[in-house]
Amino acid sequence: MTAEQQNKIRELRMKGIGYRNISSETGIPRDTVRSFCRRNGLDGYAAAIYAGKTEAVQKNGVEGKENQCQNCGKKLEQPSTGRKKKFCCEECRRKWWKRHPEKINRRQESFYTETCAYCGSEFLSYGNRGRRYCSHACYIRDRFWREEDGREEYISSNTQAG
């Protein structure tokens, strides 16, 4: 793909034109246009790209928040290939996900209802069918304070006398 074709794709995409129309106008296959747009931050719905870019340019003369850390707003250096960065560091990534647990895509079939081996309460376990305790406190209490509590030794249902 020539630099002239790349500029033409950018220009058309910024006007809000879709992959198929760009493809027919430039003579480049639609999938090639789409992958070029993805690599260069022009992916998504064409109308949204057009609206977002023009709004950002009108506000402050630069492109929107796509080159800023989602947590702290620090400017990001995007890699030339591969996935775009969303966070400046691992610490920012962890903080953002801790504040936005509702954005995690969790499959319903991965939730298991279990009973705590120490306190006997029911709890939900995500992705771990073999979890035995509802909390770390129950684990510690059961592991290290069993004699003081006057409880019997826990025998797993997986172990068999032989």
N, C-alpha and C positions, 0 to 999 in steps of 0.2 A: 504494500500500500504506500503510495507516494505521500509526501508532506502536503501536497495540494489537496489530495483526497481526504486526508486527516482533517485539514482545516475546514473543508467543505462539510464534513460530518459534524464537526464541532459547531459550525455556524448554523446548520439546519437544526441540530438538536437544541441549541439555545433558543431557537425560535419556537420550540415546542412540537417539532415534527417527529413522528414515530419511526421505528426501525424500518418497517416495510416501505414507507414512502421515501426514506433516505436511500434505501437499497435500490429502489427503482430509478431514482434520480441520478445516483452515482454509478450504477452498474456493478456494485459490490454486493456479494451475497448478504442476506439479512443477518445470518448468524455471525458473520465477520463484523458487520456494523455493530451488532449487539455486544460482542466481546470487546471490541474497541471502546465502546461507550462504558462498559463496566470497568475496564482497566483505567479509564480516565475520569471516573466520577460522574459520568453522564447517564447512569442507569436509572431505572424506575420509570414511572409514568411521565411521558413527555410534557404534559400540561403542568404537572407538579414541578418538574425541573425548571421550566420556563418561569413559572410564578415565583418559585423559591429564589432563583438566581436574580431576577429583576428586583425583587423585594429587598434582597440583601445588598445589592449594588446601590439601590436608592437610599437605603439606610445609612451605610457608612462607606460606600465606594469600594468595598471588597466583597469577596464571596463569603457566604454564610458561615455557620458554625461547623462545617464539615472538616475543617482543619484545626479544630480546637478539642482539647480533652473534654469529654462529657462530664467529668467530675469537677475539675478545677478551672477549666477554661484556658489552660496553657496552650500555646501554639504548638501544633504537631508537625513534624517532618514526615511526610508520607513516603513509603517505599516506592520505588519505580515499578516493581512487580508485586503480585500477590495481594493479599487482603489489606484493606485500608485500616489504619490504626484508629481506635476510638478513645484510647486512654494514653496518657503520657508515661505511666509506670504501673507496675503491678499493684502498688498501694492504692492508687486512684481507682483502678479496676475493682478491687475488693470493696472499697468504701462505697462505690456507686451501686454495686450489686447488693450490698447489705442494706442500702436505703431503698432499693427497688425490687423487693422479692416477688412482687406481683408480675414482673416482666419475665420471670423464668418460665419457660415452657415445660410443664411437667405432664407426663402421661398418666391418666387415671388408673390404668392397669398396673402401675408400679407402686401404688400405695398398698400397704399391708397392715391389717389390724392385728396387733400383738398384745400379749399380756406380760407385764413386768414381772420378772422372776423374784424381785425383792418386795415391792409394795403391792403387787397384784392388780394394779390399775391398768386399764386398756389404753393403748397409745397407737398412733399412726406412725409407721416406718416407711420411708420412701426409698425404694430400690434395694432394701436389705431385708429379705425374708427371715433371716436367722438372727435378727437383733433381739436381745434378751431383756434389756433394761430400758426404762422410759427416759432416764437421764443419767448423767455422769455421777451425780450424787448417789443415786440408787446403786450403781455399780460399785462405787467406793464403799458404801455402807455394807453391801452384801459381801464384798471381797475381803475387807479388812476388819469389820466390826461384827462378824457373824457370831462369835463366841460371846461377846458382850451383850448382844441382843438375845441370846439364848435360842438361836435358830439352828435348824439342822443343815447339814451340808447339801448344797444344791447338786442334784444329779440331772444331767442333761438327758433329754428324751432320745438323743442320738447315740448315747453310749449304751452298750448292752453287756449284761453280766455274762461271763463265759466260762 
